[in-house]
Every structure is written in structure tokens, then in C-alpha cells.
Amino acid sequence: MKKTTKYLLGLGALVIAATVLVAADHIDAPSSAGTTADIADFYAFEPSEGSDNTVFVVDLQSNVLPELAYGTFDEDVLTEINIDLDGDLVEDQVIQAIARDGRMYFFGPIAPSQTGLSSEVNTDAALGDVEISGATAIVETTSDGVSLFAGPRQDPFFFDFFQFNGVISPETESAPGGFLPPEEAADTFDGANTLSIVVEIPNSMLGVPTATNALGLSVYKTWVTTNRKQ
């Protein structure tokens, strides 16, 4: 019998998978900020041109600093990659990830038993699992050709935070010249980490993409949600 646990929707970020499309959403609502229910970035892309695989990268909790102990994945938070195959913006396939005892367990791709604001862990659709990495990255590849990773990765978000604040608060007169050119801007979050979940999976396991991007390429419509156990 399938074991299920109900999770209620926390928050989400929407991306239509192309060669590379990104939704940056660092530091969300107070109830999720600083936890692994807080989605920082979501990426979906081909690992190389013409590849038959798709890579999904979910970055969570964007304030994991390298000099501090690495954060941990909340075992009461389910991360779910949602894939729409018919254009109605309702998930037709899901890939689920949840942490247990130092490992990240993945399930799917599978048609969800329910859609919308709540989810159930589909434990009868095990995809694989991987030890959660520390300073050294650990990648597990399954017999189906699926590669899995969970752990800290450097934050890819380039943001000159203090210059930005100076620009939007002109009364401080700290940025009278506006934004700086790239070669002069400071990457405020350089060296900071996110907690990342990465899945590289053959497209044959996902279904046929039905959307087309601006480059005329066939792509998946995909978004990620985090759901907390209730």
C-alpha cells in the first residue's frame, strides 16, 4: 500500500524550462525565510545542446554562509518540481524530494494523486536517494541514468546589495551616480551558499514537452513548490 503524508503549500517559483531560464526570489515571507521552505532560485535547462536530458536545480535558503555550519534540510518540508505537459498550468508530472536522516529521497516522475495546494509523498514511485553533501559534493547516478545531488552550493545570485539600497533610497546620497557598471559592481553575496537540490533526468521519463520558447525550441512548463507537513 502506498504510504502518504499530506503537505500544504508553502510557496513557489514559476519557470518555463528553456536552454536556461531563472526565477530569482531570495528571502520570502517571514514564516519561511531562513528555512529550506524558502525558495531562492529555480533553474531548468539542457546540460548541453541537443541533450536528451533535462536538469532541474532548486536553490533553497539563501543565507548559508561558508564560515558557519552548513544548514540542514527540514525533514518536514517537501520540495516538489511540477511539470505541465498539456498547457493548462496544472501539474501532470511531479518529482518530489524530502530529507530523512542525512539523505535526500526522490520520488517520481509520477502523475500526482492530487493537484493544487496540498501534496502527498508518492513513496511507491521511488526515483533514488543520495547522501546530503557537506563540503565535498556527492552525486548519485541511478541505473535509469538519473543523477541526484543535495547540499550546499555557492549562491549564483549576483547582486550589489548596498549600491541597490543607495539607488532606491536617494535621500541617503550614497549612490548619486546610480547603478555601477558590471566591472565596478560588488557581488555582495559572493561566497555565500544556498542549499541545493539537483536532478538530471532523461526526457523520456518526463513525457513530451508541448510548449515552445522564444527560440522556437520545445520546452517543458515547470515550476517548483515547497510544502510543509501539517
Summary of the structure (lengths in Angstrom):
residues: 230
radius of gyration: 18.5
end to end distance: 21.5
largest distance: 64.8
contacts: 688
relative contact order: 0.26
helix: 6%
strand: 43%
